[in-house]
């Protein structure tokens, strides 16, 4: 059965807490998956031990933060993807999240867009051979990521169409796209085949999902109705007891699925 399943971003929800303890809290909240950002500065042995102890899945982690819009960084980016694939396979992690870099002053968007497409096309064979999916992430530039290149989902979806690989898609961050463009349900559901991961946070403030202007039960129901089968990463900074908030979200998913 197709399901939308929660995954806790331990670097956000449990910021400052040792990874092993954070993973145990995820288990305590009744959620079966977690994710984190950079793997290269982490104790992966510790993460694996805690994952296995709790019987959880690692839903996603990040590639190295190297620009895709700057063609002169292409080889470095591809080397980072190769190393990230090796880590993903070690961790049995199906999804790698890739940011694309800041916009380059004095360079046209057409040139930067093409660099993105070309770089991802070169990465595609490695990902397809390994059975790992890479997702590029549009972010908002108004509040959190001034200067970032990829802001709107429509350009991200266009890039995915041009790359044309089953292993390269979009992570649709609901919080970021509410700020960047709105029309969340329409944009997500019309392009669900190009999305392989979601992120979620309340807006304004990037806090718990039940605070702010976004009605997440309706958003999650719309995603579920598309037949999407995958994770939504809970990537927020809690204002209240993080376990209480996660338990409430876990109950949403149990009722919705």
N, C-alpha and C positions, 0 to 999 in steps of 0.2 A: 504494500500500500504506500502511495506517495505521501510524504510527510514533510512539513516544515518543522525543523528541530532547533532548539536553542543551543548555543555554544557561548560560554562565558569568556570574554577577553580578560584574562587574569591580570594583565598589565594595567588595565584601566580600573576595573571593578575592585580589584584587590591591590591597588598600587602601593608599593612599599612593603608588602607582605611577602615572605619567602615563598618561592614557587610551590614547594611541596605542601605548605600549609594552605595556600590558595586553592590548590587542586582538591584538597580534602574538603574545603568549604563548598566547592562546586558540587561534589558528591553529596554533601550534607543538604544542599538546597534541592536535591532531586533532579539535577540536570546531568546529562550523560556525556557532554562534550565540552572541551575548552579550547582556547586558542591563545596565542601570544604573538608578540612582534618579532624582534630580531632573535634569531637562533644562535648567531655567531658569538654572542657575549653571554651565553647562558650555560649552566651546568646541565647538559642534556641527559646525563646519567641520572641526575636527581629527578628530572622531569619524567623520564621513562619509568623510574621506580615508583613514583607517586601515581602516575597514570595506571600502571598495572595493579598497584595495591588497591586503587579505587575502582578499577574496572571501567575506566572512561576512555573516550576517543579524543585524539587531537584533531580538531576540525580544520585548522589552518595555521600557518605562520607566514612570515614575510620573506621576500627576497631581499638581497642587499640593496641599500638605497642609492642607486646609481641612475643618472639621467638617461632616459630613453629619447628625449627630444634633441639631445646633443649627439650628433652622429660620431663625434670624435671620442665619445665614451662607449661606443658600441661593443668593442671587444671586452672591455671591463664589465659591462652589463651582462654579456653572454657568459662570461666566466662566473659571475655571481649567480646567474640562473643555474648553471651547471652544478655549482657547489650547493645551492639551495635544493635542487632536485635530489642530490645524494642524501641530504639531511631529511628531506620529506620521505624518502623511501625508508630510511632508517627508522623514522618515527611512525611509519604507516599513516602519514598525513596526506590527504588527497588534494589539498588546495594550497597554492602559494599566492600570497597577495603582493602585488607589485605597484608601487607608486611610480610616477613617470617623470618626475623632476619639475623644476621651476621653468617658467617661460624664459626664453633667451631674448634679451633686449636687442633690437636691431635685426632680428631674424623673423621672417614672415611666418604666420601660423601655417601656411601651406607647407613650407619647408619642414617645420617642426612636426606637423602632422605626418608627413611622409616618413620622417625619421622614426617616428613611433611605429608606423606600419612595417617598415623595413626591418627594424630591430625585432619586432615580435614574429615576423615571418622567419627570421633566422633562428629564433628560439624554438619555434614550433616543433621541428623534428625531434629535438631532445625531449620535450615534454610528452609528445605522442609516444615515443619509444618507452618512456618511463611510466606512462599511465598516470601522470600528474597534471592537474589543471592549474594554469596560471590565470589570475584575474587582475585586471588593471582597475585602479580605483580613482574615479572622479571625486574631488574634494571641493569644499566651498572656500572661496578666497575672501569673503566679506568679513569673516570672524576668525577663522582658525588657520588658514593657510594662504596668506597674502603672497601673491606672485606665482602660485602654483599654475601649471599649464592647463591641466585637464579639469574643467570645472563642471561642465554639463554632461548629462548622460547621453544626449543625442550624438555628440561627437564620439563618445566612448563606443556607442553601439555601431556607429559608422566604421570605426577602426576595426572592430570585431568582424564586421562583414567583409572588409577589405583583406584582413589577414586570413580569414576563412579556414580556421583550424578548430576542430572539436575540443581542443585542449587549451584554448585561449578565449576567455570570456570576461565578463565584468563582475566586480563586486559592487552591488548597488547599496550605498550607504544612505539609509533613509533620512538620517539627521542632516547629512551634508546636502542632499538633494532637495530637502525641504527649504533650506536656505538659498540654494543656488537657483532653483527653478520651480518648485512646487509641482502640482499635477502628479503627485506621487503614484497613485494607484493606476492612473491611465498610462504613465510612462513605464511602470514596472510590468504591468500585465501585457502590454502590447509588445514587449521585448523580452519576455520571460525566457525564450530560447537562447538568449545571449547572456543570461545571468547565471552564475554558478555559486554565488555566495551573497549574503546580505549582511549589513551592519545596522544596528539600531541604537538610538538614544533619544531621550526626551529633548524637546526644543521649546523655548530657549533654555540654554544653560548646559546642555549635554549631560543630563542627569537621568534619574530613573525614568523608565518608560511610561509610568502612570502619572507623571507630572508634565504639564505644559500643554501645547496646542495640538499635539498629534494623538489621534485615537488609535492606539496600536491594535486593539482587538479587531477593529474593522480592516486595518491594513493587513494584518496577518491572515484574516479570513479571505481577503481578496487574493493574496498570494497562494494560499492553500487551494483555492478554487481553480487555479491554473493547472494544478497537478505537479507543481514544483516539488522536487524531492531533494532536500538539502538543508543546510544550516543557515541560521541567522545569528550572527555574532553580536552578543550584548556588550557593546563597547561604549560604556558610559562611566562617569565618576559619581558615585552615589552620595547623596546628601544625608541619607538616613542609614539605618542598619542594612548593610549590603545583603545579608542572608535573608532578611525579611523581604526585601525587594525581589531578589532572585526567586524565592519560593512563590511569590505571587505570580511572577511571569511564568514559572514552570506550570502553575495551575492553569494559566491561560492556554498553554499549548496542550495540556492534557484534555481540556474541554473542547478545544478547537479541532483536534485530530481524532 
